[in-house]
């Protein structure tokens, strides 16, 4: 069997211009909120501030920290292994 070279960025999120897809999602959400509320100018400023703060958090936190935070608050289902994401005590 011959070894196969695997690229290091195979699991990396998709890129959109300079940002990764998880950095673009809050921008799109704030843009939609700005259109709906009529405060688009303020949302443009807030979009880049939130994106910059998120990028700073993402570079200092461990890999998977954002998914862990989403799981902890019950927003993300980590594979469906646990029925209740809000339960903090599991007795086996």
N, CA, C and O atoms as CSV, one atom per row, in Angstrom:
chain,resi,resn,atom,element,x,y,z
A,1,UNK,N,N,0.846,-1.166,0.000
A,1,UNK,CA,C,0.000,0.000,0.000
A,1,UNK,C,C,0.900,1.240,0.000
A,1,UNK,O,O,1.856,1.325,0.771
A,2,UNK,N,N,0.587,2.181,-0.859
A,2,UNK,CA,C,1.404,3.393,-0.958
A,2,UNK,C,C,0.815,4.495,-0.087
A,2,UNK,O,O,-0.404,4.653,-0.026
A,3,UNK,N,N,1.671,5.254,0.583
A,3,UNK,CA,C,1.159,6.353,1.404
A,3,UNK,C,C,0.574,7.473,0.546
A,3,UNK,O,O,1.043,7.747,-0.558
A,4,UNK,N,N,-0.445,8.100,1.078
A,4,UNK,CA,C,-1.119,9.194,0.372
A,4,UNK,C,C,-0.894,10.475,1.159
A,4,UNK,O,O,-1.061,10.496,2.378
A,5,UNK,N,N,-0.515,11.545,0.464
A,5,UNK,CA,C,-0.325,12.833,1.129
A,5,UNK,C,C,-1.681,13.490,1.352
A,5,UNK,O,O,-2.482,13.644,0.430
A,6,UNK,N,N,-1.910,13.870,2.600
A,6,UNK,CA,C,-3.157,14.559,2.956
A,6,UNK,C,C,-2.841,16.027,3.208
A,6,UNK,O,O,-1.908,16.337,3.948
A,7,UNK,N,N,-3.604,16.934,2.604
A,7,UNK,CA,C,-3.362,18.356,2.885
A,7,UNK,C,C,-3.716,18.703,4.327
A,7,UNK,O,O,-4.606,18.095,4.921
A,8,UNK,N,N,-3.010,19.687,4.884
A,8,UNK,CA,C,-3.233,20.074,6.278
A,8,UNK,C,C,-4.541,20.821,6.465
A,8,UNK,O,O,-5.093,20.821,7.565
A,9,UNK,N,N,-5.044,21.450,5.430
A,9,UNK,CA,C,-6.253,22.263,5.573
A,9,UNK,C,C,-7.493,21.539,5.068
A,9,UNK,O,O,-8.436,22.182,4.608
A,10,UNK,N,N,-7.508,20.220,5.145
A,10,UNK,CA,C,-8.648,19.459,4.638
A,10,UNK,C,C,-9.909,19.705,5.465
A,10,UNK,O,O,-11.017,19.657,4.931
A,11,UNK,N,N,-9.751,19.970,6.769
A,11,UNK,CA,C,-10.895,20.205,7.641
A,11,UNK,C,C,-11.158,21.682,7.881
A,11,UNK,O,O,-12.023,22.032,8.684
A,12,UNK,N,N,-10.432,22.545,7.202
A,12,UNK,CA,C,-10.597,23.987,7.416
A,12,UNK,C,C,-11.938,24.458,6.837
A,12,UNK,O,O,-12.396,23.932,5.823
A,13,UNK,N,N,-12.561,25.445,7.480
A,13,UNK,CA,C,-13.826,25.976,6.946
A,13,UNK,C,C,-13.616,26.665,5.599
A,13,UNK,O,O,-12.504,27.072,5.260
A,14,UNK,N,N,-14.701,26.788,4.842
A,14,UNK,CA,C,-14.627,27.449,3.538
A,14,UNK,C,C,-14.200,28.897,3.701
A,14,UNK,O,O,-14.493,29.527,4.717
A,15,UNK,N,N,-13.510,29.423,2.699
A,15,UNK,CA,C,-13.097,30.827,2.707
A,15,UNK,C,C,-14.032,31.639,1.826
A,15,UNK,O,O,-14.429,31.202,0.746
A,16,UNK,N,N,-14.375,32.827,2.304
A,16,UNK,CA,C,-15.121,33.802,1.513
A,16,UNK,C,C,-14.333,35.100,1.591
A,16,UNK,O,O,-14.359,35.780,2.617
A,17,UNK,N,N,-13.628,35.451,0.513
A,17,UNK,CA,C,-12.736,36.606,0.456
A,17,UNK,C,C,-11.656,36.437,1.525
A,17,UNK,O,O,-10.855,35.506,1.439
A,18,UNK,N,N,-11.616,37.312,2.526
A,18,UNK,CA,C,-10.585,37.239,3.555
A,18,UNK,C,C,-11.024,36.457,4.780
A,18,UNK,O,O,-10.200,36.154,5.644
A,19,UNK,N,N,-12.301,36.125,4.873
A,19,UNK,CA,C,-12.847,35.535,6.087
A,19,UNK,C,C,-13.239,34.086,5.864
A,19,UNK,O,O,-13.496,33.660,4.737
A,20,UNK,N,N,-13.281,33.337,6.957
A,20,UNK,CA,C,-13.820,31.983,6.905
A,20,UNK,C,C,-15.331,32.067,7.034
A,20,UNK,O,O,-15.869,33.091,7.453
A,21,UNK,N,N,-16.007,30.997,6.676
A,21,UNK,CA,C,-17.470,31.017,6.610
A,21,UNK,C,C,-18.099,31.270,7.981
A,21,UNK,O,O,-19.163,31.884,8.057
A,22,UNK,N,N,-17.469,30.813,9.063
A,22,UNK,CA,C,-18.037,31.060,10.384
A,22,UNK,C,C,-17.834,32.504,10.833
A,22,UNK,O,O,-18.508,32.952,11.760
A,23,UNK,N,N,-16.930,33.239,10.206
A,23,UNK,CA,C,-16.766,34.659,10.496
A,23,UNK,C,C,-17.725,35.511,9.673
A,23,UNK,O,O,-18.026,36.643,10.051
A,24,UNK,N,N,-18.202,34.981,8.560
A,24,UNK,CA,C,-19.116,35.716,7.683
A,24,UNK,C,C,-20.559,35.615,8.182
A,24,UNK,O,O,-21.362,36.512,7.926
A,25,UNK,N,N,-20.894,34.542,8.885
A,25,UNK,CA,C,-22.273,34.338,9.345
A,25,UNK,C,C,-22.779,35.477,10.233
A,25,UNK,O,O,-23.896,35.946,10.011
A,26,UNK,N,N,-22.011,35.951,11.237
A,26,UNK,CA,C,-22.514,37.093,12.011
A,26,UNK,C,C,-22.648,38.359,11.167
A,26,UNK,O,O,-23.533,39.180,11.413
A,27,UNK,N,N,-21.781,38.517,10.185
A,27,UNK,CA,C,-21.876,39.684,9.305
A,27,UNK,C,C,-23.184,39.674,8.524
A,27,UNK,O,O,-23.855,40.698,8.400
A,28,UNK,N,N,-23.535,38.513,8.002
A,28,UNK,CA,C,-24.769,38.403,7.232
A,28,UNK,C,C,-25.984,38.615,8.133
A,28,UNK,O,O,-26.955,39.262,7.739
A,29,UNK,N,N,-25.922,38.066,9.343
A,29,UNK,CA,C,-27.025,38.254,10.282
A,29,UNK,C,C,-27.213,39.712,10.671
A,29,UNK,O,O,-28.341,40.203,10.720
A,30,UNK,N,N,-26.112,40.410,10.950
A,30,UNK,CA,C,-26.210,41.826,11.307
A,30,UNK,C,C,-26.630,42.673,10.113
A,30,UNK,O,O,-27.319,43.679,10.284
A,31,UNK,N,N,-26.225,42.283,8.907
A,31,UNK,CA,C,-26.658,42.995,7.706
A,31,UNK,C,C,-28.165,42.865,7.534
A,31,UNK,O,O,-28.847,43.847,7.241
A,32,UNK,N,N,-28.680,41.666,7.713
A,32,UNK,CA,C,-30.132,41.454,7.601
A,32,UNK,C,C,-30.880,42.226,8.684
A,32,UNK,O,O,-31.928,42.814,8.415
A,33,UNK,N,N,-30.352,42.228,9.900
A,33,UNK,CA,C,-30.974,42.979,10.985
A,33,UNK,C,C,-30.957,44.479,10.694
A,33,UNK,O,O,-31.919,45.184,10.998
A,34,UNK,N,N,-29.870,44.959,10.110
A,34,UNK,CA,C,-29.785,46.382,9.750
A,34,UNK,C,C,-30.763,46.764,8.664
A,34,UNK,O,O,-31.314,47.865,8.687
A,35,UNK,N,N,-30.989,45.873,7.712
A,35,UNK,CA,C,-31.964,46.144,6.653
A,35,UNK,C,C,-33.375,46.161,7.230
A,35,UNK,O,O,-34.181,47.025,6.886
A,36,UNK,N,N,-33.671,45.203,8.109
A,36,UNK,CA,C,-35.013,45.127,8.685
A,36,UNK,C,C,-35.337,46.306,9.601
A,36,UNK,O,O,-36.470,46.788,9.616
A,37,UNK,N,N,-34.349,46.770,10.360
A,37,UNK,CA,C,-34.607,47.845,11.307
A,37,UNK,C,C,-34.321,49.232,10.742
A,37,UNK,O,O,-34.658,50.233,11.374
A,38,UNK,N,N,-33.709,49.309,9.570
A,38,UNK,CA,C,-33.405,50.599,8.957
A,38,UNK,C,C,-32.169,51.269,9.542
A,38,UNK,O,O,-31.979,52.472,9.365
A,39,UNK,N,N,-31.333,50.515,10.229
A,39,UNK,CA,C,-30.110,51.069,10.811
A,39,UNK,C,C,-28.883,50.441,10.159
A,39,UNK,O,O,-27.991,49.946,10.848
A,40,UNK,N,N,-28.846,50.463,8.854
A,40,UNK,CA,C,-27.796,49.773,8.114
A,40,UNK,C,C,-26.418,50.381,8.359
A,40,UNK,O,O,-25.428,49.652,8.418
A,41,UNK,N,N,-26.339,51.694,8.500
A,41,UNK,CA,C,-25.046,52.341,8.730
A,41,UNK,C,C,-24.432,51.886,10.047
A,41,UNK,O,O,-23.240,51.584,10.109
A,42,UNK,N,N,-25.242,51.836,11.095
A,42,UNK,CA,C,-24.727,51.386,12.387
A,42,UNK,C,C,-24.351,49.914,12.341
A,42,UNK,O,O,-23.382,49.496,12.975
A,43,UNK,N,N,-25.103,49.141,11.602
A,43,UNK,CA,C,-24.818,47.704,11.525
A,43,UNK,C,C,-23.536,47.427,10.750
A,43,UNK,O,O,-22.847,46.450,11.045
A,44,UNK,N,N,-23.197,48.255,9.771
A,44,UNK,CA,C,-21.926,48.079,9.066
A,44,UNK,C,C,-20.763,48.228,10.039
A,44,UNK,O,O,-19.817,47.441,10.013
A,45,UNK,N,N,-20.840,49.231,10.886
A,45,UNK,CA,C,-19.778,49.428,11.880
A,45,UNK,C,C,-19.755,48.257,12.857
A,45,UNK,O,O,-18.689,47.730,13.178
A,46,UNK,N,N,-20.920,47.856,13.324
A,46,UNK,CA,C,-21.024,46.747,14.262
A,46,UNK,C,C,-20.575,45.423,13.640
A,46,UNK,O,O,-20.002,44.576,14.325
A,47,UNK,N,N,-20.836,45.248,12.343
A,47,UNK,CA,C,-20.419,44.025,11.655
A,47,UNK,C,C,-18.912,43.829,11.755
A,47,UNK,O,O,-18.443,42.746,12.106
A,48,UNK,N,N,-18.163,44.867,11.449
A,48,UNK,CA,C,-16.717,44.720,11.444
A,48,UNK,C,C,-16.141,44.647,12.854
A,48,UNK,O,O,-15.116,43.997,13.061
A,49,UNK,N,N,-16.767,45.290,13.812
A,49,UNK,CA,C,-16.317,45.190,15.200
A,49,UNK,C,C,-16.546,43.780,15.720
A,49,UNK,O,O,-15.654,43.186,16.327
A,50,UNK,N,N,-17.748,43.238,15.483
A,50,UNK,CA,C,-18.068,41.886,15.947
A,50,UNK,C,C,-17.174,40.858,15.256
A,50,UNK,O,O,-16.704,39.916,15.893
A,51,UNK,N,N,-16.940,41.033,13.967
A,51,UNK,CA,C,-16.081,40.100,13.239
A,51,UNK,C,C,-14.661,40.147,13.764
A,51,UNK,O,O,-14.025,39.103,13.909
A,52,UNK,N,N,-14.152,41.330,14.052
A,52,UNK,CA,C,-12.795,41.462,14.580
A,52,UNK,C,C,-12.674,40.826,15.966
A,52,UNK,O,O,-11.689,40.147,16.254
A,53,UNK,N,N,-13.674,41.046,16.823
A,53,UNK,CA,C,-13.662,40.422,18.142
A,53,UNK,C,C,-13.746,38.901,18.042
A,53,UNK,O,O,-13.072,38.186,18.784
A,54,UNK,N,N,-14.575,38.412,17.122
A,54,UNK,CA,C,-14.704,36.969,16.943
A,54,UNK,C,C,-13.402,36.370,16.411
A,54,UNK,O,O,-13.007,35.285,16.837
A,55,UNK,N,N,-12.732,37.062,15.486
A,55,UNK,CA,C,-11.454,36.571,14.975
A,55,UNK,C,C,-10.416,36.506,16.093
A,55,UNK,O,O,-9.646,35.549,16.173
A,56,UNK,N,N,-10.396,37.514,16.949
A,56,UNK,CA,C,-9.443,37.529,18.062
A,56,UNK,C,C,-9.732,36.387,19.025
A,56,UNK,O,O,-8.809,35.730,19.508
A,57,UNK,N,N,-11.015,36.145,19.307
A,57,UNK,CA,C,-11.374,35.028,20.186
A,57,UNK,C,C,-10.990,33.698,19.558
A,57,UNK,O,O,-10.477,32.807,20.235
A,58,UNK,N,N,-11.240,33.570,18.272
A,58,UNK,CA,C,-10.988,32.307,17.594
A,58,UNK,C,C,-9.496,31.974,17.537
A,58,UNK,O,O,-9.126,30.801,17.585
A,59,UNK,N,N,-8.641,32.987,17.437
A,59,UNK,CA,C,-7.203,32.713,17.384
A,59,UNK,C,C,-6.635,32.376,18.756
A,59,UNK,O,O,-5.638,31.659,18.848
A,60,UNK,N,N,-7.257,32.885,19.839
A,60,UNK,CA,C,-6.724,32.597,21.177
A,60,UNK,C,C,-7.342,31.353,21.801
A,60,UNK,O,O,-6.728,30.739,22.673
A,61,UNK,N,N,-8.531,30.971,21.379
A,61,UNK,CA,C,-9.212,29.815,21.981
A,61,UNK,C,C,-8.715,28.520,21.348
A,61,UNK,O,O,-8.119,28.527,20.271
A,62,UNK,N,N,-8.968,27.425,22.027
A,62,UNK,CA,C,-8.610,26.122,21.477
A,62,UNK,C,C,-9.514,25.772,20.304
A,62,UNK,O,O,-10.589,26.347,20.133
A,63,UNK,N,N,-9.058,24.820,19.503
A,63,UNK,CA,C,-9.846,24.373,18.365
A,63,UNK,C,C,-11.120,23.696,18.868
A,63,UNK,O,O,-11.062,22.833,19.744
A,64,UNK,N,N,-12.265,24.085,18.319
A,64,UNK,CA,C,-13.544,23.516,18.715
A,64,UNK,C,C,-14.201,24.236,19.874
A,64,UNK,O,O,-15.246,23.795,20.353
A,65,UNK,N,N,-13.617,25.337,20.342
A,65,UNK,CA,C,-14.179,26.051,21.490
A,65,UNK,C,C,-15.527,26.675,21.149
A,65,UNK,O,O,-16.418,26.719,21.997
A,66,UNK,N,N,-15.685,27.154,19.929
A,66,UNK,CA,C,-16.946,27.783,19.539
A,66,UNK,C,C,-18.063,26.739,19.498
A,66,UNK,O,O,-19.171,26.997,19.969
A,67,UNK,N,N,-17.775,25.565,18.938
A,67,UNK,CA,C,-18.779,24.500,18.920
A,67,UNK,C,C,-19.109,24.039,20.336
A,67,UNK,O,O,-20.252,23.687,20.627
A,68,UNK,N,N,-18.114,24.039,21.212
A,68,UNK,CA,C,-18.380,23.657,22.599
A,68,UNK,C,C,-19.297,24.679,23.270
A,68,UNK,O,O,-20.207,24.297,24.007
A,69,UNK,N,N,-19.072,25.962,23.027
A,69,UNK,CA,C,-19.944,26.983,23.598
A,69,UNK,C,C,-21.370,26.845,23.069
A,69,UNK,O,O,-22.331,26.998,23.824
A,70,UNK,N,N,-21.509,26.557,21.778
A,70,UNK,CA,C,-22.843,26.359,21.210
A,70,UNK,C,C,-23.511,25.133,21.808
A,70,UNK,O,O,-24.712,25.145,22.078
A,71,UNK,N,N,-22.733,24.067,22.018
A,71,UNK,CA,C,-23.290,22.859,22.628
A,71,UNK,C,C,-23.694,23.128,24.077
A,71,UNK,O,O,-24.743,22.664,24.524
A,72,UNK,N,N,-22.872,23.870,24.809
A,72,UNK,CA,C,-23.133,24.145,26.218
A,72,UNK,C,C,-24.438,24.910,26.405
A,72,UNK,O,O,-25.152,24.701,27.386
A,73,UNK,N,N,-24.745,25.793,25.466
A,73,UNK,CA,C,-25.981,26.568,25.557
A,73,UNK,C,C,-27.166,25.889,24.869
A,73,UNK,O,O,-28.248,26.469,24.788
A,74,UNK,N,N,-26.968,24.668,24.376
A,74,UNK,CA,C,-28.056,23.896,23.804
A,74,UNK,C,C,-28.421,24.270,22.380
A,74,UNK,O,O,-29.511,23.931,21.919
A,75,UNK,N,N,-27.532,24.966,21.664
A,75,UNK,CA,C,-27.816,25.384,20.291
A,75,UNK,C,C,-27.345,24.340,19.287
A,75,UNK,O,O,-27.982,24.146,18.252
A,76,UNK,N,N,-26.239,23.667,19.582
A,76,UNK,CA,C,-25.617,22.717,18.673
A,76,UNK,C,C,-25.726,21.311,19.248
A,76,UNK,O,O,-25.428,21.094,20.422
A,77,UNK,N,N,-26.152,20.352,18.424
A,77,UNK,CA,C,-26.255,18.961,18.843
A,77,UNK,C,C,-24.975,18.245,18.438
A,77,UNK,O,O,-24.693,18.107,17.247
A,78,UNK,N,N,-24.217,17.799,19.391
A,78,UNK,CA,C,-22.924,17.166,19.120
A,78,UNK,C,C,-23.098,15.704,18.743
A,78,UNK,O,O,-22.727,14.817,19.511
A,79,UNK,N,N,-23.649,15.449,17.587
A,79,UNK,CA,C,-23.770,14.093,17.097
A,79,UNK,C,C,-24.962,13.330,17.611
A,79,UNK,O,O,-25.129,12.165,17.248
A,80,UNK,N,N,-25.787,13.911,18.422
A,80,UNK,CA,C,-26.983,13.243,18.905
A,80,UNK,C,C,-26.737,12.185,19.958
A,80,UNK,O,O,-27.606,11.345,20.191
A,81,UNK,N,N,-25.573,12.199,20.606
A,81,UNK,CA,C,-25.292,11.199,21.621
A,81,UNK,C,C,-26.047,11.450,22.908
A,81,UNK,O,O,-26.408,10.506,23.610
A,82,UNK,N,N,-26.290,12.704,23.226
A,82,UNK,CA,C,-27.001,13.050,24.445
A,82,UNK,C,C,-28.364,13.599,24.071
A,82,UNK,O,O,-28.483,14.413,23.155
A,83,UNK,N,N,-29.371,13.162,24.766
A,83,UNK,CA,C,-30.729,13.597,24.451
A,83,UNK,C,C,-30.971,15.042,24.883
A,83,UNK,O,O,-31.655,15.791,24.185
A,84,UNK,N,N,-30.412,15.437,26.031
A,84,UNK,CA,C,-30.655,16.760,26.555
A,84,UNK,C,C,-29.315,17.476,26.717
A,84,UNK,O,O,-28.510,17.101,27.569
A,85,UNK,N,N,-29.075,18.494,25.910
A,85,UNK,CA,C,-27.829,19.244,25.984
A,85,UNK,C,C,-27.737,20.136,27.191
A,85,UNK,O,O,-26.650,20.609,27.522
A,86,UNK,N,N,-28.858,20.385,27.867
A,86,UNK,CA,C,-28.866,21.242,29.042
A,86,UNK,C,C,-28.562,20.483,30.332
A,86,UNK,O,O,-28.264,21.104,31.352
A,87,UNK,N,N,-28.632,19.156,30.305
A,87,UNK,CA,C,-28.373,18.356,31.508
A,87,UNK,C,C,-26.891,18.405,31.838
A,87,UNK,O,O,-26.057,18.189,30.959
A,88,UNK,N,N,-26.550,18.686,33.089
A,88,UNK,CA,C,-25.156,18.810,33.485
A,88,UNK,C,C,-24.676,17.604,34.294
A,88,UNK,O,O,-23.487,17.502,34.595
A,89,UNK,N,N,-25.580,16.692,34.650
A,89,UNK,CA,C,-25.210,15.523,35.429
A,89,UNK,C,C,-25.750,14.275,34.744
A,89,UNK,O,O,-26.955,14.152,34.526
A,90,UNK,N,N,-24.845,13.342,34.402
A,90,UNK,CA,C,-25.246,12.115,33.746
A,90,UNK,C,C,-24.864,10.944,34.661
A,90,UNK,O,O,-23.697,10.780,35.017
A,91,UNK,N,N,-25.836,10.156,35.026
A,91,UNK,CA,C,-25.601,9.000,35.896
A,91,UNK,C,C,-25.705,7.742,35.042
A,91,UNK,O,O,-26.722,7.504,34.390
A,92,UNK,N,N,-24.653,6.947,35.053
A,92,UNK,CA,C,-24.680,5.726,34.245
A,92,UNK,C,C,-24.822,4.484,35.101
A,92,UNK,O,O,-24.861,3.372,34.574
